[in-house]
Amino acid sequence: MNEEIRLLNQLLDGCALRSQALAGNIANASTPGYERRDVSFLDDLKTALRSGGSDEATDVKPTIQTDKTGRQVRLEDEFAALSENQLLFMTSAELLSRKYSRIRSAIKGM
């Protein structure tokens, strides 16, 4: 499978998981004792791409992490993060769609 396709799929998976974490934060914003959760995979992905290329990057797996700093959930921050994450997801999905369209065109000989 093409490296670009693998990386775009990885981005989509990470964004989907982050959406779940952020939605959970929003849903539990007023729950006493709730610890904020997030998925930070972009920095790990960037580091892996810089150090070892796409082979290293495919080993990066997004995971939900709990914020142990005691920081309370602020809805405006969560909605901003959710919007940013949604833009990344939509951009990645569009790039993946274009990639598949080019492959389809090449197969058809257009």
C-alpha positions as CSV (number, residue, x, y, z in Angstrom):
1,M,0.0,0.0,0.0
2,N,1.2,3.5,-0.8
3,E,3.0,5.4,2.1
4,E,0.8,8.4,1.6
5,I,-2.4,6.3,1.9
6,R,-1.1,4.7,5.1
7,L,-0.2,8.0,6.7
8,L,-3.6,9.6,5.7
9,N,-5.4,6.6,7.1
10,Q,-3.4,6.9,10.3
11,L,-4.4,10.6,10.5
12,L,-8.0,9.7,10.1
13,D,-7.8,7.1,12.8
14,G,-6.1,9.5,15.2
15,C,-8.7,12.3,14.4
16,A,-11.6,9.9,15.0
17,L,-10.2,8.8,18.4
18,R,-9.5,12.4,19.4
19,S,-13.1,13.3,18.5
20,Q,-14.3,10.7,20.9
21,A,-12.1,12.0,23.7
22,L,-13.1,15.6,23.1
23,A,-16.8,14.7,22.9
24,G,-16.4,12.9,26.2
25,N,-14.8,15.9,27.8
26,I,-17.7,18.1,26.6
27,A,-20.3,15.6,27.9
28,N,-18.6,15.4,31.3
29,A,-17.7,19.1,31.7
30,S,-19.8,19.4,34.8
31,T,-19.1,16.0,36.2
32,P,-17.3,16.3,39.6
33,G,-13.8,14.7,39.6
34,Y,-13.8,14.1,35.8
35,E,-10.3,14.1,34.4
36,R,-9.9,15.6,30.9
37,R,-8.8,13.3,28.1
38,D,-7.1,13.9,24.8
39,V,-5.2,12.2,22.1
40,S,-1.8,13.7,21.2
41,F,-0.5,11.8,18.2
42,L,0.4,14.6,15.8
43,D,3.7,15.5,17.6
44,D,4.7,11.9,17.8
45,L,3.9,11.5,14.1
46,K,5.9,14.6,13.1
47,T,8.9,13.4,15.2
48,A,8.7,9.9,13.6
49,L,8.5,11.3,10.1
50,R,11.5,13.6,10.7
51,S,13.7,10.9,12.3
52,G,12.9,7.8,10.3
53,G,10.4,8.6,7.6
54,S,7.1,6.8,6.9
55,D,8.3,3.5,8.2
56,E,8.8,5.0,11.7
57,A,5.6,6.9,11.4
58,T,3.4,3.8,10.8
59,D,4.5,2.6,14.3
60,V,2.8,5.7,15.9
61,K,-0.5,4.6,17.4
62,P,-2.9,7.2,18.8
63,T,-4.1,6.5,22.3
64,I,-6.4,8.4,24.7
65,Q,-4.5,9.9,27.6
66,T,-5.9,11.3,30.8
67,D,-4.8,14.8,31.8
68,K,-3.4,14.3,35.4
69,T,-2.7,18.0,35.9
70,G,-6.1,18.6,37.4
71,R,-7.0,21.1,34.8
72,Q,-10.8,21.5,34.5
73,V,-12.6,21.1,31.3
74,R,-13.3,24.5,29.6
75,L,-16.0,24.1,27.0
76,E,-14.6,26.9,24.8
77,D,-11.2,25.1,24.7
78,E,-12.9,21.7,23.9
79,F,-15.0,23.2,21.1
80,A,-12.0,24.9,19.6
81,A,-10.0,21.7,19.8
82,L,-12.9,19.8,18.3
83,S,-13.2,22.3,15.4
84,E,-9.4,22.1,14.7
85,N,-9.6,18.3,14.8
86,Q,-12.6,18.3,12.4
87,L,-10.7,20.4,9.9
88,L,-7.7,18.0,10.0
89,F,-10.0,15.1,9.6
90,M,-11.8,16.7,6.6
91,T,-8.6,17.7,5.0
92,S,-7.1,14.2,5.4
93,A,-10.3,12.6,4.0
94,E,-10.2,14.9,1.0
95,L,-6.5,14.2,0.3
96,L,-7.2,10.5,0.6
97,S,-10.2,10.7,-1.7
98,R,-8.1,12.6,-4.3
99,K,-5.3,10.0,-4.0
100,Y,-7.8,7.2,-4.7
101,S,-9.3,9.1,-7.6
102,R,-5.8,9.4,-9.2
103,I,-5.2,5.7,-8.7
104,R,-8.6,4.9,-10.2
105,S,-7.9,7.1,-13.2
106,A,-4.5,5.5,-13.7
107,I,-6.1,2.0,-13.7
108,K,-8.7,3.1,-16.2
109,G,-6.1,4.7,-18.4
110,M,-7.6,8.2,-18.4
